[in-house]
Amino acid sequence: MSLWDVLPDNERQQWVLDPFVSVGPLRFGMSSGETSVALGGIRADVRQHDPQWGTACHTYPDVGVKLYFAADECLCGVSVDALRGPQVLADGAAVVGQVPSELEQWLFERAESREPFTELFYMPRAEAGSLTLGVVLCVQRAADSLRTRPVFLPADVLDDPYHRLPSEAWAIF
């Protein structure tokens, strides 16, 4: 497998999103110790603290996730690696490592069955998000194409996700 290969869905861990509650084994509000236990006892390879935002980012490359913790040390964001992270099913759809335009179309179609202006939002860099799923569809480079790298959020972060997580969470990888 080369640096840019996207892991097929059948070779990924399979997680399910419970909007605003959990992403696979990770529950929003968990401490960093609890998240390590939920991930099988592994510890983060990289831990960064961002004093500007009051958040910490823990990277788990073996699992393919980055976890963001608020100032109170509670899990407030989960970013899943597009190339090697677990596949997350949201409302029955696979949202990790997908073609961004196809997944954005899926969000549009979901929005049509909901009350106007209650489903979609866009971040400053044009990443689409879902207010009912608590997800922002960021992108990640896979050789000469882009794939979805979703960032999952609890309800209390959706009031201003761009400023509640560090800018690294929204960057193209």
C-alpha positions as protocol buffer text, in pm:
chain_id: "A"
residue {
  index: 1
  type: MET
  ca { x: 0 y: 0 z: 0 }
}
residue {
  index: 2
  type: SER
  ca { x: 145 y: 337 z: -102 }
}
residue {
  index: 3
  type: LEU
  ca { x: 128 y: 665 z: 84 }
}
residue {
  index: 4
  type: TRP
  ca { x: -177 y: 786 z: -111 }
}
residue {
  index: 5
  type: ASP
  ca { x: -383 y: 466 z: -131 }
}
residue {
  index: 6
  type: VAL
  ca { x: -731 y: 480 z: 17 }
}
residue {
  index: 7
  type: LEU
  ca { x: -809 y: 176 z: 233 }
}
residue {
  index: 8
  type: PRO
  ca { x: -1115 y: -9 z: 97 }
}
residue {
  index: 9
  type: ASP
  ca { x: -1423 y: 1 z: 322 }
}
residue {
  index: 10
  type: ASN
  ca { x: -1410 y: -375 z: 383 }
}
residue {
  index: 11
  type: GLU
  ca { x: -1062 y: -336 z: 537 }
}
residue {
  index: 12
  type: ARG
  ca { x: -1161 y: -54 z: 774 }
}
residue {
  index: 13
  type: GLN
  ca { x: -1310 y: -70 z: 1119 }
}
residue {
  index: 14
  type: GLN
  ca { x: -1685 y: -8 z: 1091 }
}
residue {
  index: 15
  type: TRP
  ca { x: -1826 y: 258 z: 1322 }
}
residue {
  index: 16
  type: VAL
  ca { x: -2173 y: 409 z: 1350 }
}
residue {
  index: 17
  type: LEU
  ca { x: -2254 y: 772 z: 1424 }
}
residue {
  index: 18
  type: ASP
  ca { x: -2511 y: 850 z: 1692 }
}
residue {
  index: 19
  type: PRO
  ca { x: -2541 y: 1225 z: 1620 }
}
residue {
  index: 20
  type: PHE
  ca { x: -2422 y: 1448 z: 1905 }
}
residue {
  index: 21
  type: VAL
  ca { x: -2366 y: 1143 z: 2129 }
}
residue {
  index: 22
  type: SER
  ca { x: -2097 y: 915 z: 1986 }
}
residue {
  index: 23
  type: VAL
  ca { x: -1880 y: 815 z: 1692 }
}
residue {
  index: 24
  type: GLY
  ca { x: -1816 y: 442 z: 1713 }
}
residue {
  index: 25
  type: PRO
  ca { x: -1678 y: 369 z: 2061 }
}
residue {
  index: 26
  type: LEU
  ca { x: -1609 y: 738 z: 2133 }
}
residue {
  index: 27
  type: ARG
  ca { x: -1868 y: 935 z: 2331 }
}
residue {
  index: 28
  type: PHE
  ca { x: -1859 y: 1314 z: 2334 }
}
residue {
  index: 29
  type: GLY
  ca { x: -1764 y: 1438 z: 2679 }
}
residue {
  index: 30
  type: MET
  ca { x: -1521 y: 1150 z: 2751 }
}
residue {
  index: 31
  type: SER
  ca { x: -1185 y: 1230 z: 2907 }
}
residue {
  index: 32
  type: SER
  ca { x: -864 y: 1149 z: 2719 }
}
residue {
  index: 33
  type: GLY
  ca { x: -811 y: 847 z: 2944 }
}
residue {
  index: 34
  type: GLU
  ca { x: -1159 y: 717 z: 2866 }
}
residue {
  index: 35
  type: THR
  ca { x: -1103 y: 762 z: 2492 }
}
residue {
  index: 36
  type: SER
  ca { x: -779 y: 562 z: 2512 }
}
residue {
  index: 37
  type: VAL
  ca { x: -965 y: 279 z: 2685 }
}
residue {
  index: 38
  type: ALA
  ca { x: -1245 y: 297 z: 2424 }
}
residue {
  index: 39
  type: LEU
  ca { x: -982 y: 266 z: 2149 }
}
residue {
  index: 40
  type: GLY
  ca { x: -844 y: -56 z: 2297 }
}
residue {
  index: 41
  type: GLY
  ca { x: -602 y: 90 z: 2548 }
}
residue {
  index: 42
  type: ILE
  ca { x: -375 y: 267 z: 2301 }
}
residue {
  index: 43
  type: ARG
  ca { x: -233 y: 607 z: 2379 }
}
residue {
  index: 44
  type: ALA
  ca { x: -211 y: 905 z: 2149 }
}
residue {
  index: 45
  type: ASP
  ca { x: 111 y: 931 z: 1948 }
}
residue {
  index: 46
  type: VAL
  ca { x: 98 y: 1309 z: 1940 }
}
residue {
  index: 47
  type: ARG
  ca { x: -59 y: 1543 z: 2191 }
}
residue {
  index: 48
  type: GLN
  ca { x: -76 y: 1911 z: 2110 }
}
residue {
  index: 49
  type: HIS
  ca { x: -221 y: 2192 z: 2317 }
}
residue {
  index: 50
  type: ASP
  ca { x: -349 y: 2507 z: 2152 }
}
residue {
  index: 51
  type: PRO
  ca { x: -353 y: 2787 z: 2411 }
}
residue {
  index: 52
  type: GLN
  ca { x: -532 y: 3024 z: 2171 }
}
residue {
  index: 53
  type: TRP
  ca { x: -834 y: 2794 z: 2152 }
}
residue {
  index: 54
  type: GLY
  ca { x: -794 y: 2622 z: 2489 }
}
residue {
  index: 55
  type: THR
  ca { x: -813 y: 2285 z: 2315 }
}
residue {
  index: 56
  type: ALA
  ca { x: -592 y: 1981 z: 2292 }
}
residue {
  index: 57
  type: CYS
  ca { x: -551 y: 1752 z: 1992 }
}
residue {
  index: 58
  type: HIS
  ca { x: -458 y: 1386 z: 2036 }
}
residue {
  index: 59
  type: THR
  ca { x: -353 y: 1190 z: 1727 }
}
residue {
  index: 60
  type: TYR
  ca { x: -405 y: 813 z: 1698 }
}
residue {
  index: 61
  type: PRO
  ca { x: -244 y: 716 z: 1364 }
}
residue {
  index: 62
  type: ASP
  ca { x: -294 y: 343 z: 1419 }
}
residue {
  index: 63
  type: VAL
  ca { x: -670 y: 401 z: 1440 }
}
residue {
  index: 64
  type: GLY
  ca { x: -681 y: 689 z: 1191 }
}
residue {
  index: 65
  type: VAL
  ca { x: -842 y: 953 z: 1413 }
}
residue {
  index: 66
  type: LYS
  ca { x: -761 y: 1287 z: 1571 }
}
residue {
  index: 67
  type: LEU
  ca { x: -951 y: 1376 z: 1884 }
}
residue {
  index: 68
  type: TYR
  ca { x: -1011 y: 1728 z: 2007 }
}
residue {
  index: 69
  type: PHE
  ca { x: -1059 y: 1805 z: 2376 }
}
residue {
  index: 70
  type: ALA
  ca { x: -1209 y: 2127 z: 2515 }
}
residue {
  index: 71
  type: ALA
  ca { x: -1049 y: 2327 z: 2796 }
}
residue {
  index: 72
  type: ASP
  ca { x: -1242 y: 2112 z: 3046 }
}
residue {
  index: 73
  type: GLU
  ca { x: -1064 y: 1807 z: 2894 }
}
residue {
  index: 74
  type: CYS
  ca { x: -1384 y: 1659 z: 2748 }
}
residue {
  index: 75
  type: LEU
  ca { x: -1401 y: 1517 z: 2394 }
}
residue {
  index: 76
  type: CYS
  ca { x: -1550 y: 1784 z: 2167 }
}
residue {
  index: 77
  type: GLY
  ca { x: -1448 y: 1672 z: 1817 }
}
residue {
  index: 78
  type: VAL
  ca { x: -1350 y: 1361 z: 1619 }
}
residue {
  index: 79
  type: SER
  ca { x: -1171 y: 1385 z: 1286 }
}
residue {
  index: 80
  type: VAL
  ca { x: -1141 y: 1063 z: 1084 }
}
residue {
  index: 81
  type: ASP
  ca { x: -855 y: 1010 z: 840 }
}
residue {
  index: 82
  type: ALA
  ca { x: -987 y: 977 z: 485 }
}
residue {
  index: 83
  type: LEU
  ca { x: -721 y: 729 z: 378 }
}
residue {
  index: 84
  type: ARG
  ca { x: -692 y: 489 z: 671 }
}
residue {
  index: 85
  type: GLY
  ca { x: -951 y: 578 z: 937 }
}
residue {
  index: 86
  type: PRO
  ca { x: -1256 y: 376 z: 1034 }
}
residue {
  index: 87
  type: GLN
  ca { x: -1559 y: 391 z: 806 }
}
residue {
  index: 88
  type: VAL
  ca { x: -1838 y: 579 z: 982 }
}
residue {
  index: 89
  type: LEU
  ca { x: -2200 y: 522 z: 886 }
}
residue {
  index: 90
  type: ALA
  ca { x: -2416 y: 831 z: 931 }
}
residue {
  index: 91
  type: ASP
  ca { x: -2786 y: 782 z: 866 }
}
residue {
  index: 92
  type: GLY
  ca { x: -2689 y: 466 z: 676 }
}
residue {
  index: 93
  type: ALA
  ca { x: -2432 y: 632 z: 447 }
}
residue {
  index: 94
  type: ALA
  ca { x: -2055 y: 582 z: 453 }
}
residue {
  index: 95
  type: VAL
  ca { x: -1898 y: 926 z: 504 }
}
residue {
  index: 96
  type: VAL
  ca { x: -1523 y: 859 z: 529 }
}
residue {
  index: 97
  type: GLY
  ca { x: -1297 y: 853 z: 223 }
}
residue {
  index: 98
  type: GLN
  ca { x: -1575 y: 937 z: -22 }
}
residue {
  index: 99
  type: VAL
  ca { x: -1582 y: 1169 z: -324 }
}
residue {
  index: 100
  type: PRO
  ca { x: -1670 y: 1509 z: -170 }
}
residue {
  index: 101
  type: SER
  ca { x: -1919 y: 1617 z: -440 }
}
residue {
  index: 102
  type: GLU
  ca { x: -2111 y: 1290 z: -412 }
}
residue {
  index: 103
  type: LEU
  ca { x: -2139 y: 1316 z: -35 }
}
residue {
  index: 104
  type: GLU
  ca { x: -2240 y: 1681 z: -57 }
}
residue {
  index: 105
  type: GLN
  ca { x: -2515 y: 1578 z: -300 }
}
residue {
  index: 106
  type: TRP
  ca { x: -2631 y: 1323 z: -42 }
}
residue {
  index: 107
  type: LEU
  ca { x: -2650 y: 1604 z: 216 }
}
residue {
  index: 108
  type: PHE
  ca { x: -2857 y: 1813 z: -28 }
}
residue {
  index: 109
  type: GLU
  ca { x: -3098 y: 1524 z: -80 }
}
residue {
  index: 110
  type: ARG
  ca { x: -3129 y: 1472 z: 299 }
}
residue {
  index: 111
  type: ALA
  ca { x: -3200 y: 1844 z: 339 }
}
residue {
  index: 112
  type: GLU
  ca { x: -3492 y: 1832 z: 95 }
}
residue {
  index: 113
  type: SER
  ca { x: -3693 y: 1621 z: 341 }
}
residue {
  index: 114
  type: ARG
  ca { x: -3627 y: 1857 z: 633 }
}
residue {
  index: 115
  type: GLU
  ca { x: -3750 y: 2197 z: 740 }
}
residue {
  index: 116
  type: PRO
  ca { x: -3578 y: 2474 z: 537 }
}
residue {
  index: 117
  type: PHE
  ca { x: -3255 y: 2614 z: 684 }
}
residue {
  index: 118
  type: THR
  ca { x: -3227 y: 2347 z: 952 }
}
residue {
  index: 119
  type: GLU
  ca { x: -2994 y: 2102 z: 781 }
}
residue {
  index: 120
  type: LEU
  ca { x: -2702 y: 2245 z: 582 }
}
residue {
  index: 121
  type: PHE
  ca { x: -2435 y: 2496 z: 672 }
}
residue {
  index: 122
  type: TYR
  ca { x: -2100 y: 2589 z: 522 }
}
residue {
  index: 123
  type: MET
  ca { x: -1771 y: 2663 z: 689 }
}
residue {
  index: 124
  type: PRO
  ca { x: -1550 y: 2957 z: 575 }
}
residue {
  index: 125
  type: ARG
  ca { x: -1352 y: 2731 z: 339 }
}
residue {
  index: 126
  type: ALA
  ca { x: -1671 y: 2595 z: 176 }
}
residue {
  index: 127
  type: GLU
  ca { x: -1684 y: 2266 z: 367 }
}
residue {
  index: 128
  type: ALA
  ca { x: -2044 y: 2144 z: 388 }
}
residue {
  index: 129
  type: GLY
  ca { x: -2189 y: 2051 z: 723 }
}
residue {
  index: 130
  type: SER
  ca { x: -2504 y: 1891 z: 860 }
}
residue {
  index: 131
  type: LEU
  ca { x: -2679 y: 2041 z: 1162 }
}
residue {
  index: 132
  type: THR
  ca { x: -2878 y: 1721 z: 1223 }
}
residue {
  index: 133
  type: LEU
  ca { x: -2579 y: 1487 z: 1202 }
}
residue {
  index: 134
  type: GLY
  ca { x: -2320 y: 1711 z: 1367 }
}
residue {
  index: 135
  type: VAL
  ca { x: -2063 y: 1664 z: 1092 }
}
residue {
  index: 136
  type: VAL
  ca { x: -1847 y: 1885 z: 871 }
}
residue {
  index: 137
  type: LEU
  ca { x: -1725 y: 1724 z: 547 }
}
residue {
  index: 138
  type: CYS
  ca { x: -1364 y: 1835 z: 534 }
}
residue {
  index: 139
  type: VAL
  ca { x: -1135 y: 1698 z: 265 }
}
residue {
  index: 140
  type: GLN
  ca { x: -799 y: 1524 z: 253 }
}
residue {
  index: 141
  type: ARG
  ca { x: -565 y: 1471 z: -39 }
}
residue {
  index: 142
  type: ALA
  ca { x: -537 y: 1121 z: -185 }
}
residue {
  index: 143
  type: ALA
  ca { x: -271 y: 1153 z: -457 }
}
residue {
  index: 144
  type: ASP
  ca { x: -434 y: 1373 z: -724 }
}
residue {
  index: 145
  type: SER
  ca { x: -786 y: 1364 z: -582 }
}
residue {
  index: 146
  type: LEU
  ca { x: -968 y: 1464 z: -266 }
}
residue {
  index: 147
  type: ARG
  ca { x: -1160 y: 1240 z: -25 }
}
residue {
  index: 148
  type: THR
  ca { x: -1388 y: 1321 z: 265 }
}
residue {
  index: 149
  type: ARG
  ca { x: -1231 y: 1358 z: 610 }
}
residue {
  index: 150
  type: PRO
  ca { x: -1532 y: 1421 z: 832 }
}
residue {
  index: 151
  type: VAL
  ca { x: -1514 y: 1607 z: 1160 }
}
residue {
  index: 152
  type: PHE
  ca { x: -1789 y: 1500 z: 1401 }
}
residue {
  index: 153
  type: LEU
  ca { x: -1912 y: 1741 z: 1667 }
}
residue {
  index: 154
  type: PRO
  ca { x: -2139 y: 1748 z: 1973 }
}
residue {
  index: 155
  type: ALA
  ca { x: -2439 y: 1984 z: 1971 }
}
residue {
  index: 156
  type: ASP
  ca { x: -2278 y: 2248 z: 2195 }
}
residue {
  index: 157
  type: VAL
  ca { x: -1997 y: 2305 z: 1941 }
}
residue {
  index: 158
  type: LEU
  ca { x: -2230 y: 2362 z: 1643 }
}
residue {
  index: 159
  type: ASP
  ca { x: -2302 y: 2720 z: 1744 }
}
residue {
  index: 160
  type: ASP
  ca { x: -1957 y: 2816 z: 1610 }
}
residue {
  index: 161
  type: PRO
  ca { x: -1752 y: 2510 z: 1509 }
}
residue {
  index: 162
  type: TYR
  ca { x: -1492 y: 2710 z: 1319 }
}
residue {
  index: 163
  type: HIS
  ca { x: -1385 y: 2889 z: 1636 }
}
residue {
  index: 164
  type: ARG
  ca { x: -1447 y: 2608 z: 1885 }
}
residue {
  index: 165
  type: LEU
  ca { x: -1179 y: 2379 z: 1736 }
}
residue {
  index: 166
  type: PRO
  ca { x: -829 y: 2484 z: 1626 }
}
residue {
  index: 167
  type: SER
  ca { x: -776 y: 2580 z: 1262 }
}
residue {
  index: 168
  type: GLU
  ca { x: -580 y: 2254 z: 1217 }
}
residue {
  index: 169
  type: ALA
  ca { x: -912 y: 2068 z: 1238 }
}
residue {
  index: 170
  type: TRP
  ca { x: -1034 y: 2239 z: 920 }
}
residue {
  index: 171
  type: ALA
  ca { x: -712 y: 2224 z: 716 }
}
residue {
  index: 172
  type: ILE
  ca { x: -672 y: 2010 z: 405 }
}
residue {
  index: 173
  type: PHE
  ca { x: -432 y: 1727 z: 487 }
}
